[in-house]
């Protein structure tokens, strides 16, 4: 943010406001306060599915899981991946926020009569607006409803819009559960933790290679948040179209020296897919597609500072993101 003069005029006080000095640490302090304020209106103590990660509209006694569960959770998950010095609790809460409002959806199969909340094929895929947490209570729409989703739709589409933008598979070192995958399934050989990592329980052999199958529902974003000797190691990947191959594993090592995956061509035509990348500070990487190096350029995007444009055809391309050794001398 650049300094400014006469940015805005207060018509009540009849004065202009300027900011001749803008400090990065002030912006960071504001962000930290905002995130702490978000915790004050979000369930994080109780693990009930309609409370954990949910927003509280007025009171946790009568309302949760509105569109703000996802929208506010989007910020929490972003904070975990990009800013939190100790990201583990933020990851837990951010991903719980991502999962939370989907509980409002009425979905099922023929053998379950198409839905738990409101059975019948005519209700399959419908969604409530918010959740009544009390046994029976009065919603702020002035209707008495039993515990469960309101049988009215309102702004939950905003929440699902945020949910699609925060959907990701995230591999993380969790202080309670060890190596886990949010929105994914860890493959064989991925159960170990880095030996002696501070604040983490160690169980099983140390894993040198981690394999995770994305199951976040979108398969376009992947992140690794792993414990390292100097603090968390973080790497994030995003595809602007297509997706990681369904049922295929993303493989990586703990040092984040190499990440590999296969792209699924979801439109069955020839086109270009942008791969966006955020890597550990000070590290240099290259991108290879089927063994051939592809140009990696600055993107101008603060979330994903690097970008490579990949040619995608009928054969699913195999992508490798490889750390380059530091230049000697």
N, C-alpha and C positions, 0 to 999 in steps of 0.2 A: 504494500500500500504506500503510495507516494504522499508526501506532504501536500497540503492544499491551502487555498485562501478563499474565504467566502464560500464555503461549501454549501451551507444552507442557511436560510433566514427564518428566525423565530418571530412570527407575526405578533405573538402575544407580548414578548419582551422587546420587540422592535430592535433586534440586533442580529448581526451575522456571526456565524461560528466558523472558525478556521482552525486548522491543525498544522501549525508550522513544523512540528517535530512528531514524527510517527516512528515508534519503536516496535521492532519485531516482538520483543518480550512482552509488551503491553497486549498485543494481539493474542499471544499465547496464553497470557493470564486470563483474558476474557474467555477464550475457548475453554480453558480448564474450569472456570466458574460456570459456564453454560452446561458443561457435561455433568458437573456435580449437581446443578439444579435439575438436570434430567433424571438423576437418580432419585431425587426427592419425590418425584411423581411416578415412579416406576417400581413394579414389584421385583424385589431381589432377595428378600429374606425367605419367603415361602416358596416351595417348589411345586405347588399346584399348577396344572397346565394353564389355568385361566388367570393366574397371578404372576408367575415367573416371567419377567420380560414384558409384562403387559403395562399399559398406561392405566392410570386411574382418573376417570372423568368425574371430578367432584369428590368421590369417595370410593374406596376399594370395596365398600359394602354393597354397592349397587351397580357398579359399572366398570368394565375393563375390556380390553381387546378391541378398542376402536381403531380407526385408521392410524392414530398416533402411536400405537404399539410398534408398527413397522417403521413409520416415518422417523420417530425418535430413535428407534433401535438402529436404523441406518447410520445415524451419527455415532452411536456407541460402537458399532462394529467397525466403522471407519477409524474412529479414535484408537481402537485396539490395534489395528493393523498399521497405523501410520504414526501415532504420537505417544501412546502410553509407554512409559519406561518399564513398567511391569504389566504386561498386556493380558495376563492369564484370566483374571476376574472379568475384565472388560470383554474378552472373547466369549466367556461363558454367558454373560448377560446379553451381549449383542446377538449371539446366535439364538438364544432363547427368545429374544424379541423377534427375530426373523421368523421363527417357527410359530410364534404365539397365535396370531390372528387367523391362521389357516384353520384353527379349530372351529371357526364360525361356518366353514363350508359344509354343506350337506352333500356328501359324496358316498358312493358305495357301489356294490356289484349286484347283479340280479339275485344272487343267493342271500344277500343281506337286505334285500328290498330297497336298494338304492339310497340308503342314508340312515344315519343314527338319529338325527334330530327330528326330521320330518320324512318318514318313509314314503316310498312310492316313486315310480319313474318320473312323474311330473315335477318332482322336487330335486332330482339329481343334478348336482352342480350349482344349486342355488346357494346364496350366502346371506347370513345375517349381517346386521349393521354393527352390533356390539353385543356384549355378554352380560347377562344378569348374574352376578356372583352370589346374591342372597338366595335363600330357598324360595322366596317369593317376594317381589318388590315392585316398586313403582319406578319405571324408567323416566328419564328426563323428557321423553317425548309424551309424557302424561298418559302412559298406558301401563296397566299392571301386567307383569309377565313372570312366568316361573323361571327357575334357574336354567340357563342355557342361552343360546343366541336369540336376539330379538328377531321376531318373524317380520321384520321390516328391513329394507335395504336403504342405505343412505350414502355415506361417504366412504364405505369400506373399499371402494375401488381405488381411492387415493392410497390407502394402505397397501393394497396389493401392487399398485404401481411402484411404491417404494420397495416392496418385497422383491419384485423382479430386478430392481436395480442393486439390491444388496445380496442377491443370491450368489453363493460361492461355496466351493469346497475348500476347507481350511484344515491343514495339518498342523497340529500344535503340541507342544510339551505342556501338559496340564499338571499342576502340582498335586492334584488329587488322583487322577486316573492315568498318569503317564502319557505316552504318545497316543493321541487320539485323532480322529478325523471328524470334523464337523461337516455334515452334509456329504459324507462319503464312507466307504468301507475300506479299512486297511487290509492289504493282502498279506500272504504268508511272509514271514521274515521281517515284519515291520513292528514287532512288539517291543523292541529294546529301547532303552533310553541312553543318552550320553552319560558315561560313567562320571560320577562325582559332580553332576550339575547342581549348583547351589539351589536349595529350596525345592528340589524335585526328589521324589522317591525313585529308586532304581530297582527294577525288577526284570528278570530275564537277561539274555545276552545283549550286548550292545549291537544295535542295528546299523549296518553300514549303508544299506539301501532301503528306502521306504517306497512302498507301492500303495497307491490309493485309487479306488474306483469312484469317480464323481457321481453323486446321487442327490445333488442339491435341487434338481428339477429343471435347471437351465443349462448346466454344463458349459458355461462360457467364462467362468472366473475360477482361478485357483490361487491359493496363497499358502505359504509355509511360514510359520512363526515358531522357530526352534530355538532352544536354549543353546548359547555358545559361551565360550570362556570370558568374553567381554560384555555379555548381555545378549538380548534376543537377536537372532539372525532372521531377517525378513526378506521374502521375495514374493512378488505378485505378478500374475499373468492374466490378461483379459483378451478375448477374441471379440471383434466387433460384429461377427456373423458366424454361421456354422456352430460348431461346438466340439468339445472333446468327445472322442468316439464312445458311443454307448457301450457299457460293459468293459471298456478298455481301461487299463491302469495308467495313471501318471506315475512315473518313477523319478526319484530324486535321491541324492545322498545328503547326509546330515550337514556337511559343509556347504551345501548349496552350490557345489561346483558344476553340477549337471542336473538338468530337468528334462525329461523326455516324455512325449505323448503323441498320439495320433489324432488328426483332425477328421471329423465326420463331415462330408459334403452334404449339407442338408437340403440343397436345391437341385442336386444332380446336374449341374451345368458347370462350365468353366468360368471362374471369376477370381477376384482377389479378396483375400481376407486380411484385415489388419490385426497384427499381434501387438498388443501393448504390454509394456514391461516396466516393472519397478524393481530395482536390484539393491543389494546392500551398499551402503555408502562407501565410496572409494573403490568399488569393484568394477571390472570391465568384463563384458560378456560378448559373445557372438552367437548368432542364430544360424542353424543349419537345417535345411529341408532335404530329406532323403540324402543326407551326406554332403550336400552342397551349401556353401556359405551364402547367406542372404544379407543384404545391407541392413544395418541397424542404425537408425537415425534419431536425433533428438526430436521429440514430438511437440514440445511446447505445452504439454499437458502436465500439470503439477501432480496429478494422481499417478500417471504412468509416463515418466519422462522420456522413455524410449519407445520406438515403433519400428516394426518391420512389416512390409507388405508381402504376403505370401500368395503364390499362384496355386489355386486349388482346382483340380480336375477330377476325372472319374476315379483315379486311384487315390485312396486316402493318404495324404502326405504324413510322413513321420517327421516330427519336429524335435530338435535338440537345442537347448539353451545351455551354453557351455561357458564357464568362467575362463577368461584368458589369464595366463600367468603374468605377474607384474613385470614390466620392462626393466631389465637390468641396466644399471648405469644412469 
